[in-house]
Each structure stands twice: as C-alpha cells, then as structure tokens.
Amino acid sequence: MYELIPNISCTKPSEIARQFLPDFSAEEIKASLQFLLKNNFLEKKDDGRYERTTKMIPSSKKDLSKSSIRLMHSQISKMSFDALDDLPASERDFSALVLGISKQSYEKILVELEAFRKKILDIAVNDQNVEKIYFLGLKLFPLTRKNISSKK
C-alpha cells in the first residue's frame, strides 16, 4: 500500500482497497493506514490525501521484528501462489533455479543478490510513470542437509 499512496487520488479506505490484487477489506486498509501514520511513514494532508514521508519503509532484519518478517513473507507467499492462478502469464514472471553450491558460492550469491536488489530499487525509485505496483521476491534456502556427498 505504501507504494500505491502517492499514485492515487482516492482517500477512503474502501476506495483504496479496490485498487489491490488480491482484494483487501476497507478495515484492513484502515488498519494499515493507521500503522503507517502512527509510525510516521505517511502524513495526512489537509485535503485528505496521504503523502509518504520517505521513499521506502525499512525492511531489513534489524528494522523489523522476527514475527513481522515471518508474517510478511507468509502473506506474500500466499499472494504469489494465488497469482499463478489469478493472473495471466503476461502480467507475472515466475522462475526458479535449483543449485548445488558450496558455502563460498552461497556467500558470493548473497552479495550479487544485494547488488541486484539495489539496482532494481534504483530503477523503481526513479520511475516517473508508475502504472502498477509489483512485488519482487528473491529467496535462497537449502533443500538438503549440510555436507551432502557427491560422487564424481
């Protein structure tokens, strides 16, 4: 919702809710607005519009509680799953890699992912013609236990 606020003219939670995929209730939007206002991420203008006070909300591990991060990732995972059925392929991109890597390669990949996130964020922050709000999620986690043996 934070990304949507500067790009819409509606101010009522029920009107804002209609902008989202998937559907959110007016009550959920109202609660989100209250959270964003309380934490000084938004301010309400005299004309009723909401304005962001910063370009982005901090989302690093040090900025959010563990439960907040878990809840956000859980909700986003469900939305991603729903998008497979609800959105045409032309409006979404899903891809995956399954990799056999060492700890050293894992660390290198983390550095590359961070650089990639920064590059993508720079593109989005500098976009002057926002049409839609997208979610981009990058996940890297093990599928096997440590020290699997490989025969070469």
MODELLER restraints for C-alpha pairs under 7 A, 6 or more apart:
rsr = mdl.restraints
at = mdl.atoms
rsr.add(forms.Gaussian(group=physical.xy_distance, feature=features.Distance(at['CA:3:A'], at['CA:133:A']), mean=6.76, stdev=0.5))
rsr.add(forms.Gaussian(group=physical.xy_distance, feature=features.Distance(at['CA:4:A'], at['CA:133:A']), mean=6.66, stdev=0.5))
rsr.add(forms.Gaussian(group=physical.xy_distance, feature=features.Distance(at['CA:5:A'], at['CA:50:A']), mean=6.42, stdev=0.5))
rsr.add(forms.Gaussian(group=physical.xy_distance, feature=features.Distance(at['CA:5:A'], at['CA:51:A']), mean=6.75, stdev=0.5))
rsr.add(forms.Gaussian(group=physical.xy_distance, feature=features.Distance(at['CA:6:A'], at['CA:51:A']), mean=6.10, stdev=0.5))
rsr.add(forms.Gaussian(group=physical.xy_distance, feature=features.Distance(at['CA:6:A'], at['CA:52:A']), mean=6.91, stdev=0.5))
rsr.add(forms.Gaussian(group=physical.xy_distance, feature=features.Distance(at['CA:10:A'], at['CA:16:A']), mean=6.32, stdev=0.5))
rsr.add(forms.Gaussian(group=physical.xy_distance, feature=features.Distance(at['CA:11:A'], at['CA:48:A']), mean=6.13, stdev=0.5))
rsr.add(forms.Gaussian(group=physical.xy_distance, feature=features.Distance(at['CA:11:A'], at['CA:49:A']), mean=5.44, stdev=0.5))
rsr.add(forms.Gaussian(group=physical.xy_distance, feature=features.Distance(at['CA:13:A'], at['CA:26:A']), mean=4.88, stdev=0.5))
rsr.add(forms.Gaussian(group=physical.xy_distance, feature=features.Distance(at['CA:13:A'], at['CA:29:A']), mean=5.47, stdev=0.5))
rsr.add(forms.Gaussian(group=physical.xy_distance, feature=features.Distance(at['CA:13:A'], at['CA:30:A']), mean=5.55, stdev=0.5))
rsr.add(forms.Gaussian(group=physical.xy_distance, feature=features.Distance(at['CA:14:A'], at['CA:26:A']), mean=4.47, stdev=0.5))
rsr.add(forms.Gaussian(group=physical.xy_distance, feature=features.Distance(at['CA:17:A'], at['CA:23:A']), mean=6.82, stdev=0.5))
rsr.add(forms.Gaussian(group=physical.xy_distance, feature=features.Distance(at['CA:17:A'], at['CA:24:A']), mean=5.39, stdev=0.5))
rsr.add(forms.Gaussian(group=physical.xy_distance, feature=features.Distance(at['CA:17:A'], at['CA:25:A']), mean=6.05, stdev=0.5))
rsr.add(forms.Gaussian(group=physical.xy_distance, feature=features.Distance(at['CA:17:A'], at['CA:26:A']), mean=5.75, stdev=0.5))
rsr.add(forms.Gaussian(group=physical.xy_distance, feature=features.Distance(at['CA:17:A'], at['CA:29:A']), mean=6.23, stdev=0.5))
rsr.add(forms.Gaussian(group=physical.xy_distance, feature=features.Distance(at['CA:36:A'], at['CA:42:A']), mean=5.49, stdev=0.5))
rsr.add(forms.Gaussian(group=physical.xy_distance, feature=features.Distance(at['CA:37:A'], at['CA:43:A']), mean=5.89, stdev=0.5))
rsr.add(forms.Gaussian(group=physical.xy_distance, feature=features.Distance(at['CA:40:A'], at['CA:53:A']), mean=6.93, stdev=0.5))
rsr.add(forms.Gaussian(group=physical.xy_distance, feature=features.Distance(at['CA:41:A'], at['CA:52:A']), mean=5.89, stdev=0.5))
rsr.add(forms.Gaussian(group=physical.xy_distance, feature=features.Distance(at['CA:41:A'], at['CA:53:A']), mean=5.28, stdev=0.5))
rsr.add(forms.Gaussian(group=physical.xy_distance, feature=features.Distance(at['CA:41:A'], at['CA:54:A']), mean=6.43, stdev=0.5))
rsr.add(forms.Gaussian(group=physical.xy_distance, feature=features.Distance(at['CA:42:A'], at['CA:50:A']), mean=6.30, stdev=0.5))
rsr.add(forms.Gaussian(group=physical.xy_distance, feature=features.Distance(at['CA:42:A'], at['CA:51:A']), mean=5.45, stdev=0.5))
rsr.add(forms.Gaussian(group=physical.xy_distance, feature=features.Distance(at['CA:42:A'], at['CA:52:A']), mean=4.46, stdev=0.5))
rsr.add(forms.Gaussian(group=physical.xy_distance, feature=features.Distance(at['CA:42:A'], at['CA:53:A']), mean=5.38, stdev=0.5))
rsr.add(forms.Gaussian(group=physical.xy_distance, feature=features.Distance(at['CA:43:A'], at['CA:50:A']), mean=5.68, stdev=0.5))
rsr.add(forms.Gaussian(group=physical.xy_distance, feature=features.Distance(at['CA:43:A'], at['CA:51:A']), mean=5.39, stdev=0.5))
rsr.add(forms.Gaussian(group=physical.xy_distance, feature=features.Distance(at['CA:43:A'], at['CA:52:A']), mean=6.47, stdev=0.5))
rsr.add(forms.Gaussian(group=physical.xy_distance, feature=features.Distance(at['CA:43:A'], at['CA:53:A']), mean=6.74, stdev=0.5))
rsr.add(forms.Gaussian(group=physical.xy_distance, feature=features.Distance(at['CA:44:A'], at['CA:50:A']), mean=4.57, stdev=0.5))
rsr.add(forms.Gaussian(group=physical.xy_distance, feature=features.Distance(at['CA:44:A'], at['CA:51:A']), mean=6.36, stdev=0.5))
